[in-house]
Amino acid sequence: MNIAEYIYYSTFFVTIGLVALAFIKSLSAIQKRKDRFRCIVYFGISSILSGLISGAALFYGVLSLFDFLGHRVSVGHGEILIAAPVFNFGLGAVLAVIGTTLLRWLTPEA
């Protein structure tokens, strides 16, 4: 495995961590009697955005940082350059669906 694949897989963990943080924040906001619907919508938006940010900005940023520091990272034919944002966006969308379902299930409707 080369360094580009390590960066690629680490962006998945960053996406999962950001979505988990958004889930905890949304759950605590709902439990503090905030607007349930608004918290669920914000969670969904933040989950998808976290996938886009870690797939595009973080992945390309770390690749650029390695290049800036003089360590050229081999990306093969370039499939990973397209796969990182697409798969992280997909992961964020799937986690958004699961998280919104859990938020609706765990919190009673007022």
Legacy VTK file of the C-alpha trace (Angstrom):
# vtk DataFile Version 3.0
C-alpha trace
ASCII
DATASET POLYDATA
POINTS 110 float
0.000 0.000 0.000
1.345 3.424 -0.861
0.879 6.689 1.011
-2.000 7.832 -1.235
-4.059 4.849 -0.131
-3.347 5.594 3.535
-4.500 9.175 3.000
-7.549 7.887 1.122
-8.594 5.540 3.919
-7.858 8.066 6.653
-10.367 10.456 5.064
-13.037 7.818 5.686
-12.216 7.866 9.392
-12.335 11.664 9.413
-15.769 11.560 7.761
-17.036 9.029 10.307
-15.640 11.119 13.162
-17.226 14.342 11.919
-20.588 12.645 11.421
-20.400 11.120 14.907
-19.642 14.555 16.350
-22.585 16.073 14.467
-24.825 13.250 15.701
-23.858 13.824 19.323
-24.352 17.589 18.987
-27.754 17.137 17.328
-28.892 14.603 19.903
-27.888 16.856 22.789
-29.595 19.840 21.132
-32.814 17.873 20.724
-32.641 16.741 24.351
-32.282 20.409 25.380
-35.692 21.008 23.787
-34.439 22.658 20.608
-36.457 22.338 17.407
-36.279 18.628 16.531
-36.865 19.024 12.803
-34.250 21.760 12.449
-31.651 19.726 14.360
-32.265 16.694 12.151
-31.965 18.794 8.984
-28.740 20.391 10.223
-27.376 16.944 11.018
-28.121 15.708 7.497
-26.530 18.745 5.879
-23.463 18.596 8.102
-23.029 14.870 7.419
-23.020 15.330 3.668
-20.760 18.383 3.905
-18.310 16.500 6.114
-18.058 13.823 3.440
-17.402 16.429 0.773
-14.892 18.329 2.877
-12.855 15.309 3.900
-13.095 13.752 0.446
-12.125 16.831 -1.504
-10.431 19.440 0.659
-8.686 17.153 3.136
-7.550 14.533 0.621
-6.242 17.040 -1.918
-4.830 19.214 0.853
-2.767 16.396 2.339
-1.574 15.367 -1.128
-0.528 18.966 -1.788
1.180 19.155 1.597
3.268 16.064 0.841
4.111 17.512 -2.571
5.051 20.854 -0.978
7.319 19.101 1.508
9.138 17.367 -1.334
7.638 13.890 -1.085
5.879 13.112 -4.345
2.876 10.855 -3.750
2.108 8.401 -6.537
-1.592 8.295 -7.407
-1.335 5.706 -10.159
-3.562 6.472 -13.111
-5.577 8.968 -11.086
-8.616 6.896 -10.186
-8.082 7.693 -6.522
-8.384 11.416 -7.294
-11.983 10.868 -8.374
-12.805 8.075 -5.938
-11.902 9.998 -2.768
-14.540 12.746 -3.084
-17.181 10.429 -4.554
-16.854 7.683 -1.937
-16.615 10.138 0.962
-19.732 11.918 -0.304
-21.476 8.547 -0.526
-20.322 7.612 2.967
-21.574 10.941 4.313
-24.945 10.459 2.600
-25.365 6.912 3.934
-24.403 7.998 7.440
-26.815 10.933 7.153
-29.693 8.570 6.380
-28.750 6.243 9.230
-28.240 9.143 11.632
-31.502 10.899 10.826
-33.337 7.623 11.279
-31.654 7.111 14.653
-32.371 10.692 15.724
-36.045 10.273 14.903
-36.143 6.923 16.663
-34.252 7.981 19.806
-36.062 11.272 20.390
-39.798 11.426 20.981
-41.868 13.858 18.978
-42.974 16.767 21.128
LINES 1 111
110 0 1 2 3 4 5 6 7 8 9 10 11 12 13 14 15 16 17 18 19 20 21 22 23 24 25 26 27 28 29 30 31 32 33 34 35 36 37 38 39 40 41 42 43 44 45 46 47 48 49 50 51 52 53 54 55 56 57 58 59 60 61 62 63 64 65 66 67 68 69 70 71 72 73 74 75 76 77 78 79 80 81 82 83 84 85 86 87 88 89 90 91 92 93 94 95 96 97 98 99 100 101 102 103 104 105 106 107 108 109
